[in-house]
Amino acid sequence: MKKLIAMAVAAVCLVSATFALDLEFGGRVILGRNLDLETGLKENYASAKQDKTYDFGFGGYANFALFGGLGVQAEVNYVKSSIMFQSKGKDEVPYEMHMLDLSPMIWLNLDLWKFTIGFGAGPNFAIQVNSAGDVFKANKQDFDVGLIAGLDFKFYFTDHLGLVLSGRYVMDWDKKNIEVYGQSTGIPEYSFNRKTLYGGLGLEWKLI
């Protein structure tokens, strides 16, 4: 019994010696684009003008790192997509899509002097929103499930404050169907899978 207790104490001491907790918070602005806007375009439209499909938004995150930088990063990102459709009659029809992404990721931070490289992946839960009320009223079936992968490059000015350059790739499993208004001939429908690639620039605060 005493041997078991001694082994348990030794194990706790070993874990305590290797345990390193990092707690970080950050925010960033986002700029990117959807890579899958050509899929499923209905015959009412000749094309979606690719030069006007840029996404922008902002986001925040918290990183809890344990055991050599390996941990969890939880993110909330808001992205606004502006798409300009062009009909066969040369009329342009604008459309805006507002997405909120909730992304828990397994994350690894590698510290290199004042530089840190972080990367991770996990599920992405996306909901289309037009107001904050859409989020609070949302049900489980309103969220689209997909994947997210990310890479961060961080440079710390001080022991706690750093500049973060980030990249994210977001992919939804299911197609989205949107209705584009503005044509007297009816309401054309447009279907696509969201495959968004965006970059971000922001600041991070390391609490511990």
C-alpha atoms as a printed R data frame, in Angstrom:
    type eleno elety resid chain resno       x      y       z
1   ATOM     1    CA   MET     A     1   0.000  0.000   0.000
2   ATOM     2    CA   LYS     A     2   2.799  2.366   0.923
3   ATOM     3    CA   LYS     A     3   4.516  1.576  -2.384
4   ATOM     4    CA   LEU     A     4   1.342  2.461  -4.296
5   ATOM     5    CA   ILE     A     5   1.024  5.734  -2.417
6   ATOM     6    CA   ALA     A     6   4.680  6.546  -3.103
7   ATOM     7    CA   MET     A     7   4.227  5.792  -6.809
8   ATOM     8    CA   ALA     A     8   1.113  7.990  -6.940
9   ATOM     9    CA   VAL     A     9   2.949 10.873  -5.254
10  ATOM    10    CA   ALA     A    10   5.861 10.475  -7.663
11  ATOM    11    CA   ALA     A    11   3.475 10.520 -10.631
12  ATOM    12    CA   VAL     A    12   1.804 13.698  -9.376
13  ATOM    13    CA   CYS     A    13   5.199 15.342  -8.903
14  ATOM    14    CA   LEU     A    14   6.254 14.334 -12.411
15  ATOM    15    CA   VAL     A    15   3.062 15.743 -13.932
16  ATOM    16    CA   SER     A    16   3.423 18.929 -11.908
17  ATOM    17    CA   ALA     A    17   6.999 19.369 -13.085
18  ATOM    18    CA   THR     A    18   6.047 19.039 -16.757
19  ATOM    19    CA   PHE     A    19   2.763 20.958 -16.498
20  ATOM    20    CA   ALA     A    20   2.897 24.375 -18.202
21  ATOM    21    CA   LEU     A    21  -0.286 26.382 -18.455
22  ATOM    22    CA   ASP     A    22  -0.632 29.140 -21.059
23  ATOM    23    CA   LEU     A    23  -3.749 31.294 -21.234
24  ATOM    24    CA   GLU     A    24  -4.027 33.655 -24.218
25  ATOM    25    CA   PHE     A    25  -6.730 35.913 -25.623
26  ATOM    26    CA   GLY     A    26  -6.782 37.639 -28.986
27  ATOM    27    CA   GLY     A    27  -8.807 39.494 -31.581
28  ATOM    28    CA   ARG     A    28  -8.328 40.156 -35.299
29  ATOM    29    CA   VAL     A    29  -9.793 41.587 -38.477
30  ATOM    30    CA   ILE     A    30 -10.457 39.166 -41.361
31  ATOM    31    CA   LEU     A    31 -10.150 39.390 -45.138
32  ATOM    32    CA   GLY     A    32 -10.662 36.464 -47.535
33  ATOM    33    CA   ARG     A    33 -12.853 34.938 -50.202
34  ATOM    34    CA   ASN     A    34 -15.042 31.948 -50.985
35  ATOM    35    CA   LEU     A    35 -13.341 29.507 -53.366
36  ATOM    36    CA   ASP     A    36 -16.482 27.660 -54.483
37  ATOM    37    CA   LEU     A    37 -18.778 30.287 -55.991
38  ATOM    38    CA   GLU     A    38 -18.967 28.655 -59.440
39  ATOM    39    CA   THR     A    39 -20.741 25.526 -58.193
40  ATOM    40    CA   GLY     A    40 -24.439 25.004 -58.935
41  ATOM    41    CA   LEU     A    41 -25.151 28.334 -60.624
42  ATOM    42    CA   LYS     A    42 -28.685 28.323 -62.038
43  ATOM    43    CA   GLU     A    43 -29.372 29.167 -65.680
44  ATOM    44    CA   ASN     A    44 -30.833 32.578 -64.745
45  ATOM    45    CA   TYR     A    45 -27.327 33.886 -64.251
46  ATOM    46    CA   ALA     A    46 -24.348 33.789 -66.540
47  ATOM    47    CA   SER     A    47 -21.758 33.991 -63.782
48  ATOM    48    CA   ALA     A    48 -20.940 35.273 -60.334
49  ATOM    49    CA   LYS     A    49 -18.450 38.089 -60.736
50  ATOM    50    CA   GLN     A    50 -15.352 36.796 -59.009
51  ATOM    51    CA   ASP     A    51 -13.817 40.246 -58.522
52  ATOM    52    CA   LYS     A    52 -16.547 41.169 -56.018
53  ATOM    53    CA   THR     A    53 -16.648 38.108 -53.808
54  ATOM    54    CA   TYR     A    54 -14.294 39.139 -51.041
55  ATOM    55    CA   ASP     A    55 -15.203 38.361 -47.430
56  ATOM    56    CA   PHE     A    56 -14.374 40.504 -44.444
57  ATOM    57    CA   GLY     A    57 -15.124 40.454 -40.751
58  ATOM    58    CA   PHE     A    58 -13.614 40.117 -37.295
59  ATOM    59    CA   GLY     A    59 -13.091 37.477 -34.655
60  ATOM    60    CA   GLY     A    60 -11.877 36.630 -31.197
61  ATOM    61    CA   TYR     A    61 -10.350 33.583 -29.554
62  ATOM    62    CA   ALA     A    62  -9.048 32.071 -26.342
63  ATOM    63    CA   ASN     A    63  -6.197 29.565 -26.196
64  ATOM    64    CA   PHE     A    64  -5.655 27.172 -23.302
65  ATOM    65    CA   ALA     A    65  -2.346 25.370 -23.763
66  ATOM    66    CA   LEU     A    66  -1.167 22.453 -21.636
67  ATOM    67    CA   PHE     A    67   1.893 20.218 -21.796
68  ATOM    68    CA   GLY     A    68   4.356 21.816 -24.165
69  ATOM    69    CA   GLY     A    69   1.935 24.127 -25.946
70  ATOM    70    CA   LEU     A    70  -0.649 21.500 -26.870
71  ATOM    71    CA   GLY     A    71  -4.173 22.505 -25.929
72  ATOM    72    CA   VAL     A    72  -7.466 23.889 -27.159
73  ATOM    73    CA   GLN     A    73  -8.256 27.096 -29.029
74  ATOM    74    CA   ALA     A    74 -11.869 28.280 -29.118
75  ATOM    75    CA   GLU     A    75 -12.765 30.879 -31.752
76  ATOM    76    CA   VAL     A    76 -15.767 33.030 -32.652
77  ATOM    77    CA   ASN     A    77 -15.546 34.607 -36.109
78  ATOM    78    CA   TYR     A    78 -18.012 36.845 -37.957
79  ATOM    79    CA   VAL     A    79 -17.629 36.949 -41.734
80  ATOM    80    CA   LYS     A    80 -19.631 39.021 -44.236
81  ATOM    81    CA   SER     A    81 -19.629 37.785 -47.845
82  ATOM    82    CA   SER     A    82 -20.598 40.196 -50.633
83  ATOM    83    CA   ILE     A    83 -21.445 38.581 -53.971
84  ATOM    84    CA   MET     A    84 -22.354 40.532 -57.115
85  ATOM    85    CA   PHE     A    85 -24.363 38.399 -59.541
86  ATOM    86    CA   GLN     A    86 -24.673 39.322 -63.197
87  ATOM    87    CA   SER     A    87 -27.709 38.143 -65.135
88  ATOM    88    CA   LYS     A    88 -27.861 37.343 -68.828
89  ATOM    89    CA   GLY     A    89 -29.620 40.668 -69.247
90  ATOM    90    CA   LYS     A    90 -26.481 42.389 -67.853
91  ATOM    91    CA   ASP     A    91 -28.292 43.456 -64.676
92  ATOM    92    CA   GLU     A    92 -26.210 43.275 -61.528
93  ATOM    93    CA   VAL     A    93 -27.801 41.884 -58.374
94  ATOM    94    CA   PRO     A    94 -25.945 42.255 -55.036
95  ATOM    95    CA   TYR     A    95 -26.233 39.710 -52.254
96  ATOM    96    CA   GLU     A    96 -24.785 39.727 -48.749
97  ATOM    97    CA   MET     A    97 -24.370 36.704 -46.488
98  ATOM    98    CA   HIS     A    98 -23.503 37.089 -42.805
99  ATOM    99    CA   MET     A    99 -21.956 34.030 -41.163
100 ATOM   100    CA   LEU     A   100 -21.011 33.364 -37.552
101 ATOM   101    CA   ASP     A   101 -18.493 30.552 -37.033
102 ATOM   102    CA   LEU     A   102 -17.927 28.787 -33.711
103 ATOM   103    CA   SER     A   103 -14.718 26.764 -33.875
104 ATOM   104    CA   PRO     A   104 -13.173 24.606 -31.127
105 ATOM   105    CA   MET     A   105  -9.790 23.355 -32.327
106 ATOM   106    CA   ILE     A   106  -7.007 21.128 -31.056
107 ATOM   107    CA   TRP     A   107  -4.067 23.540 -31.134
108 ATOM   108    CA   LEU     A   108  -0.285 23.392 -30.815
109 ATOM   109    CA   ASN     A   109   1.902 26.425 -30.087
110 ATOM   110    CA   LEU     A   110   5.651 26.204 -30.711
111 ATOM   111    CA   ASP     A   111   7.629 28.977 -28.966
112 ATOM   112    CA   LEU     A   112  10.759 30.205 -30.751
113 ATOM   113    CA   TRP     A   113  12.267 33.051 -28.735
114 ATOM   114    CA   LYS     A   114   9.836 35.975 -29.237
115 ATOM   115    CA   PHE     A   115   8.192 34.204 -32.146
116 ATOM   116    CA   THR     A   116   5.464 31.604 -31.831
117 ATOM   117    CA   ILE     A   117   4.019 29.385 -34.555
118 ATOM   118    CA   GLY     A   118   0.620 27.875 -33.850
119 ATOM   119    CA   PHE     A   119  -1.515 25.504 -35.874
120 ATOM   120    CA   GLY     A   120  -4.569 23.350 -35.362
121 ATOM   121    CA   ALA     A   121  -7.816 21.929 -36.719
122 ATOM   122    CA   GLY     A   122 -11.276 20.953 -35.575
123 ATOM   123    CA   PRO     A   123 -15.004 21.141 -36.276
124 ATOM   124    CA   ASN     A   124 -16.681 24.369 -37.373
125 ATOM   125    CA   PHE     A   125 -20.278 25.244 -36.496
126 ATOM   126    CA   ALA     A   126 -21.671 27.970 -38.762
127 ATOM   127    CA   ILE     A   127 -24.952 29.843 -38.674
128 ATOM   128    CA   GLN     A   128 -26.263 32.479 -41.073
129 ATOM   129    CA   VAL     A   129 -27.220 35.624 -39.149
130 ATOM   130    CA   ASN     A   130 -28.691 39.016 -39.939
131 ATOM   131    CA   SER     A   131 -28.910 40.241 -36.347
132 ATOM   132    CA   ALA     A   132 -27.787 39.243 -32.878
133 ATOM   133    CA   GLY     A   133 -31.270 37.865 -32.245
134 ATOM   134    CA   ASP     A   134 -30.698 35.155 -34.840
135 ATOM   135    CA   VAL     A   135 -27.904 33.763 -32.668
136 ATOM   136    CA   PHE     A   136 -29.874 33.716 -29.419
137 ATOM   137    CA   LYS     A   137 -32.914 32.148 -31.111
138 ATOM   138    CA   ALA     A   138 -30.917 29.546 -33.010
139 ATOM   139    CA   ASN     A   139 -31.655 25.863 -32.627
140 ATOM   140    CA   LYS     A   140 -29.271 22.966 -33.076
141 ATOM   141    CA   GLN     A   141 -30.541 22.241 -36.602
142 ATOM   142    CA   ASP     A   142 -29.806 25.827 -37.693
143 ATOM   143    CA   PHE     A   143 -26.040 25.233 -37.532
144 ATOM   144    CA   ASP     A   144 -24.074 23.856 -40.468
145 ATOM   145    CA   VAL     A   145 -21.231 21.527 -39.493
146 ATOM   146    CA   GLY     A   146 -17.901 21.640 -41.267
147 ATOM   147    CA   LEU     A   147 -14.152 21.714 -40.740
148 ATOM   148    CA   ILE     A   148 -11.642 24.428 -39.965
149 ATOM   149    CA   ALA     A   149  -7.839 24.418 -40.126
150 ATOM   150    CA   GLY     A   150  -5.624 27.289 -39.068
151 ATOM   151    CA   LEU     A   151  -2.094 28.631 -38.817
152 ATOM   152    CA   ASP     A   152  -0.880 31.573 -36.704
153 ATOM   153    CA   PHE     A   153   2.414 33.421 -36.693
154 ATOM   154    CA   LYS     A   154   2.951 35.515 -33.558
155 ATOM   155    CA   PHE     A   155   5.556 38.106 -32.624
156 ATOM   156    CA   TYR     A   156   5.584 39.371 -29.042
157 ATOM   157    CA   PHE     A   157   6.533 42.988 -28.340
158 ATOM   158    CA   THR     A   158   6.557 42.287 -24.591
159 ATOM   159    CA   ASP     A   159   6.166 39.226 -22.407
160 ATOM   160    CA   HIS     A   160   2.393 39.557 -22.727
161 ATOM   161    CA   LEU     A   161   1.472 41.517 -25.879
162 ATOM   162    CA   GLY     A   162   1.978 40.256 -29.411
163 ATOM   163    CA   LEU     A   163   1.043 40.807 -33.062
164 ATOM   164    CA   VAL     A   164  -0.670 37.852 -34.769
165 ATOM   165    CA   LEU     A   165  -0.837 37.001 -38.473
166 ATOM   166    CA   SER     A   166  -3.313 34.196 -39.098
167 ATOM   167    CA   GLY     A   167  -4.765 32.090 -41.866
168 ATOM   168    CA   ARG     A   168  -7.901 29.941 -41.819
169 ATOM   169    CA   TYR     A   169  -9.575 27.517 -44.194
170 ATOM   170    CA   VAL     A   170 -13.269 26.794 -43.514
171 ATOM   171    CA   MET     A   171 -15.284 24.132 -45.337
172 ATOM   172    CA   ASP     A   172 -18.954 23.244 -44.806
173 ATOM   173    CA   TRP     A   173 -20.242 19.719 -45.463
174 ATOM   174    CA   ASP     A   174 -23.602 20.732 -46.939
175 ATOM   175    CA   LYS     A   175 -24.522 23.107 -49.742
176 ATOM   176    CA   LYS     A   176 -26.170 26.432 -48.951
177 ATOM   177    CA   ASN     A   177 -29.178 27.541 -50.981
178 ATOM   178    CA   ILE     A   178 -29.724 31.290 -51.245
179 ATOM   179    CA   GLU     A   179 -32.384 33.283 -53.059
180 ATOM   180    CA   VAL     A   180 -31.213 36.293 -55.028
181 ATOM   181    CA   TYR     A   181 -33.825 39.018 -55.362
182 ATOM   182    CA   GLY     A   182 -33.916 41.791 -57.939
183 ATOM   183    CA   GLN     A   183 -35.158 40.132 -61.121
184 ATOM   184    CA   SER     A   184 -38.666 40.685 -62.504
185 ATOM   185    CA   THR     A   185 -38.638 37.140 -63.886
186 ATOM   186    CA   GLY     A   186 -38.722 35.587 -60.420
187 ATOM   187    CA   ILE     A   187 -36.350 34.648 -57.619
188 ATOM   188    CA   PRO     A   188 -33.343 32.734 -58.947
189 ATOM   189    CA   GLU     A   189 -31.700 30.303 -56.556
190 ATOM   190    CA   TYR     A   190 -27.990 29.824 -56.144
191 ATOM   191    CA   SER     A   191 -26.342 26.847 -54.411
192 ATOM   192    CA   PHE     A   192 -22.749 26.493 -53.255
193 ATOM   193    CA   ASN     A   193 -20.476 24.893 -50.705
194 ATOM   194    CA   ARG     A   194 -18.667 27.391 -48.555
195 ATOM   195    CA   LYS     A   195 -14.938 26.867 -48.946
196 ATOM   196    CA   THR     A   196 -13.523 30.041 -47.489
197 ATOM   197    CA   LEU     A   197  -9.860 30.955 -47.220
198 ATOM   198    CA   TYR     A   198  -9.053 34.084 -45.246
199 ATOM   199    CA   GLY     A   199  -6.242 35.825 -43.452
200 ATOM   200    CA   GLY     A   200  -6.307 37.867 -40.295
201 ATOM   201    CA   LEU     A   201  -4.284 40.508 -38.481
202 ATOM   202    CA   GLY     A   202  -4.702 41.162 -34.785
203 ATOM   203    CA   LEU     A   203  -3.306 41.386 -31.289
204 ATOM   204    CA   GLU     A   204  -2.882 38.757 -28.608
205 ATOM   205    CA   TRP     A   205  -2.592 39.089 -24.843
206 ATOM   206    CA   LYS     A   206  -0.842 36.326 -22.925
207 ATOM   207    CA   LEU     A   207  -2.252 36.237 -19.424
208 ATOM   208    CA   ILE     A   208   0.010 33.469 -18.089
